[in-house]
Amino acid sequence: MKQIAKISGIAYLMIFLSGFYANFSVLESLVDMESPTVTLTNFVNGHSQFGYGLLGFVLMLFFDVLLVWSLFYLTQSVSRNLSFVASFFRLMHAIIFGIALSKLWRAYQLTAEVESAIDLELEVMNLVSDFDLVWTLGLLIFGLHLIVLGFLSLKSTFIPKIIGLFLLLAAMGYMLDGIAKLAYENYLIYRPYFEMGVVLTGVIGELSFTIWLLFKGLKKEKNYNTGKQVSR
């Protein structure tokens, strides 16, 4: 169990590093949702940077899938059925994110070695918008995963209860942002505030869980064995 906790912690840490780099350092610096021309120009001129961002997203997806397995084995002593549900939601999120990522890959292909691509502006912008929409749907499912994971943490005898509360807080951040993005017409006006809420709650919830997995959760192996029965 110590090895599983360590694997989970490292995977979570890699998701933070690769995800923040790919999304905030690369994608947001290249995309201007109000200007297809600027976005296309940035994709063409910064094509290598765009490619590195895609690689970061691929790494994030890989470690996300790894967590589907590791978190199941970490929490199954609390409730095997709920662990299956949490793993299912995380796997669904990973699949949906993979579909979203295929949109960016197509945009990457279209903007490779292009000299004059004015006619591609609309197509590339549609691909970016599709990526954002599909990923938003995936993050709503990810919020459901965090709700179940948070509940498992609250029920467990070895994960600190505060971690469970933080995970539920992170779930609320993802859910509120996703619902607002899909249903609120003036979302773009308040987008920075919603995104800040996601970042803050995500850092508080998931990063605290990551730190516990890497350090606190590795100190006493006997803690993992306190769950004598698997609830159904």
C-alpha positions as CSV (number, residue, x, y, z in Angstrom):
1,M,0.0,0.0,0.0
2,K,2.9,2.3,0.6
3,Q,4.0,1.8,-3.0
4,I,0.5,2.5,-4.3
5,A,0.3,5.7,-2.2
6,K,3.6,6.8,-3.6
7,I,2.6,6.1,-7.2
8,S,-0.6,8.0,-6.6
9,G,1.2,11.0,-5.2
10,I,3.7,11.1,-8.0
11,A,1.0,10.7,-10.6
12,Y,-1.0,13.6,-9.0
13,L,2.1,15.8,-8.9
14,M,2.9,15.1,-12.5
15,I,-0.7,16.0,-13.4
16,F,-0.3,19.3,-11.6
17,L,3.0,20.1,-13.4
18,S,2.0,19.0,-16.9
19,G,-1.5,20.3,-16.7
20,F,-0.5,23.8,-15.5
21,Y,2.2,24.0,-18.1
22,A,0.1,22.8,-21.0
23,N,-3.1,24.8,-20.1
24,F,-1.8,28.0,-18.5
25,S,1.7,28.4,-19.9
26,V,1.0,27.3,-23.4
27,L,-2.7,27.1,-24.5
28,E,-3.9,30.2,-22.8
29,S,-0.9,32.2,-24.1
30,L,-1.7,31.1,-27.7
31,V,-5.5,31.3,-27.7
32,D,-7.6,34.4,-27.9
33,M,-11.2,33.4,-27.9
34,E,-12.3,36.8,-29.2
35,S,-9.9,36.8,-32.2
36,P,-9.6,33.8,-34.5
37,T,-7.0,35.6,-36.5
38,V,-4.7,36.1,-33.5
39,T,-5.2,32.5,-32.4
40,L,-4.4,31.1,-35.8
41,T,-1.3,33.4,-36.1
42,N,-0.1,32.2,-32.6
43,F,-0.6,28.6,-33.5
44,V,1.4,29.0,-36.8
45,N,4.2,31.1,-35.3
46,G,4.4,29.2,-32.1
47,H,3.8,25.8,-33.5
48,S,6.7,24.2,-31.5
49,Q,5.3,25.7,-28.3
50,F,1.9,24.4,-29.3
51,G,3.4,20.9,-29.7
52,Y,5.0,21.0,-26.3
53,G,1.6,22.0,-24.8
54,L,0.0,18.9,-26.5
55,L,2.8,16.7,-25.1
56,G,2.0,18.1,-21.6
57,F,-1.7,17.3,-22.1
58,V,-0.7,13.7,-23.2
59,L,1.4,13.3,-20.0
60,M,-1.5,14.6,-17.9
61,L,-3.8,12.1,-19.6
62,F,-1.4,9.2,-19.0
63,F,-1.1,9.9,-15.3
64,D,-4.8,10.5,-15.0
65,V,-5.4,6.9,-16.3
66,L,-2.7,5.6,-13.9
67,L,-4.7,7.2,-11.0
68,V,-7.8,5.3,-12.0
69,W,-6.0,2.1,-11.0
70,S,-4.0,3.3,-8.0
71,L,-6.7,5.2,-6.3
72,F,-9.0,2.2,-6.6
73,Y,-6.6,0.0,-4.8
74,L,-5.9,2.7,-2.2
75,T,-9.5,3.2,-1.2
76,Q,-11.1,-0.2,-1.8
77,S,-10.7,-1.2,1.8
78,V,-13.1,1.6,2.7
79,S,-15.8,0.6,0.2
80,R,-15.1,-1.5,-2.8
81,N,-18.3,-0.5,-4.6
82,L,-17.8,3.2,-4.0
83,S,-14.2,2.8,-5.2
84,F,-15.5,1.3,-8.4
85,V,-17.8,4.3,-8.8
86,A,-15.0,6.8,-8.2
87,S,-12.7,4.9,-10.7
88,F,-15.5,4.8,-13.3
89,F,-16.0,8.6,-13.1
90,R,-12.3,9.2,-13.4
91,L,-12.0,6.8,-16.3
92,M,-14.9,8.5,-18.1
93,H,-13.2,11.9,-17.5
94,A,-10.0,10.5,-19.0
95,I,-11.8,9.2,-22.0
96,I,-13.7,12.4,-22.6
97,F,-10.5,14.4,-22.2
98,G,-8.8,12.2,-24.8
99,I,-11.6,13.0,-27.2
100,A,-11.2,16.7,-26.4
101,L,-7.4,16.4,-27.0
102,S,-8.0,15.0,-30.5
103,K,-9.5,18.4,-31.4
104,L,-6.3,20.2,-30.5
105,W,-4.3,17.5,-32.3
106,R,-6.3,18.3,-35.4
107,A,-5.6,22.0,-35.0
108,Y,-1.9,21.2,-34.6
109,Q,-1.9,19.3,-37.9
110,L,-3.8,22.0,-39.7
111,T,-1.3,24.7,-38.6
112,A,1.9,22.8,-39.5
113,E,4.0,24.3,-42.2
114,V,1.3,26.8,-43.2
115,E,2.3,30.1,-44.9
116,S,-1.1,31.6,-45.6
117,A,-3.9,30.1,-43.5
118,I,-6.6,32.8,-43.4
119,D,-9.1,30.3,-44.6
120,L,-8.3,28.1,-41.6
121,E,-9.3,30.7,-39.0
122,L,-12.8,29.5,-38.5
123,E,-12.0,25.8,-38.6
124,V,-9.1,26.1,-36.1
125,M,-11.2,28.3,-33.8
126,N,-14.1,25.8,-33.9
127,L,-11.6,23.0,-32.9
128,V,-10.4,25.1,-30.0
129,S,-14.0,25.8,-28.9
130,D,-14.8,22.1,-29.3
131,F,-11.8,21.2,-27.1
132,D,-13.0,23.6,-24.4
133,L,-16.6,22.3,-24.5
134,V,-15.7,18.6,-24.4
135,W,-13.2,19.2,-21.7
136,T,-15.8,21.1,-19.7
137,L,-18.1,18.1,-19.9
138,G,-15.2,15.9,-18.8
139,L,-14.5,18.2,-15.8
140,L,-18.1,17.9,-14.7
141,I,-17.7,14.1,-14.5
142,F,-14.4,14.7,-12.8
143,G,-16.2,16.7,-10.2
144,L,-18.4,13.7,-9.6
145,H,-15.3,11.6,-9.1
146,L,-14.0,14.0,-6.5
147,I,-17.3,13.9,-4.6
148,V,-17.1,10.1,-4.3
149,L,-13.4,10.3,-3.5
150,G,-14.1,12.9,-0.9
151,F,-16.8,10.8,0.6
152,L,-14.5,7.8,0.7
153,S,-11.9,9.9,2.4
154,L,-14.3,10.9,5.1
155,K,-15.3,7.3,5.7
156,S,-11.8,6.0,5.8
157,T,-9.8,5.4,8.9
158,F,-6.4,6.3,7.4
159,I,-7.1,9.4,5.2
160,P,-7.4,12.6,7.3
161,K,-11.0,13.8,7.4
162,I,-9.8,17.3,6.4
163,I,-8.6,15.9,3.1
164,G,-12.1,14.6,2.4
165,L,-13.5,18.0,3.0
166,F,-10.9,19.6,0.8
167,L,-11.7,17.2,-2.0
168,L,-15.4,18.0,-1.8
169,L,-14.5,21.7,-1.9
170,A,-12.5,21.0,-5.1
171,A,-15.5,19.1,-6.6
172,M,-17.7,22.2,-6.0
173,G,-15.2,24.4,-7.8
174,Y,-15.2,22.2,-10.9
175,M,-19.0,21.7,-10.9
176,L,-19.8,25.4,-10.5
177,D,-17.4,26.5,-13.2
178,G,-18.6,23.8,-15.6
179,I,-22.3,24.5,-15.1
180,A,-21.7,28.3,-15.4
181,K,-19.7,27.8,-18.6
182,L,-22.4,25.7,-20.2
183,A,-25.5,27.6,-18.9
184,Y,-24.5,31.2,-18.1
185,E,-24.6,33.5,-21.2
186,N,-22.3,36.1,-19.6
187,Y,-19.8,33.5,-18.5
188,L,-16.9,35.1,-20.4
189,I,-17.3,38.3,-18.5
190,Y,-16.8,36.5,-15.2
191,R,-14.5,33.8,-16.5
192,P,-11.4,34.9,-14.6
193,Y,-13.3,34.7,-11.3
194,F,-14.7,31.2,-12.0
195,E,-11.3,30.0,-13.1
196,M,-9.7,31.4,-10.0
197,G,-12.2,29.6,-7.9
198,V,-11.3,26.3,-9.7
199,V,-7.6,26.9,-9.3
200,L,-7.9,27.8,-5.6
201,T,-10.3,25.0,-4.6
202,G,-8.4,22.5,-6.8
203,V,-5.0,23.4,-5.2
204,I,-6.5,23.2,-1.7
205,G,-8.2,19.9,-2.3
206,E,-6.1,18.0,-4.8
207,L,-2.7,19.4,-3.8
208,S,-3.3,18.6,-0.1
209,F,-4.2,15.1,-1.1
210,T,-1.1,14.9,-3.2
211,I,1.1,16.1,-0.3
212,W,-0.5,13.6,2.0
213,L,0.0,10.7,-0.4
214,L,3.7,11.7,-0.9
215,F,4.6,12.3,2.7
216,K,2.1,11.9,5.5
217,G,0.4,8.8,4.0
218,L,3.8,7.0,3.7
219,K,4.8,7.2,7.4
220,K,2.8,4.4,8.9
221,E,2.0,1.5,6.8
222,K,-0.2,0.0,9.6
223,N,-2.7,2.7,9.0
224,Y,-3.7,1.1,5.8
225,N,-4.5,-2.1,7.5
226,T,-7.0,-0.7,10.0
227,G,-10.0,-1.3,7.6
228,K,-10.7,-4.9,8.5
229,Q,-13.8,-5.3,6.4
230,V,-14.7,-4.1,3.0
231,S,-18.1,-2.4,3.0
232,R,-20.5,-3.3,0.2
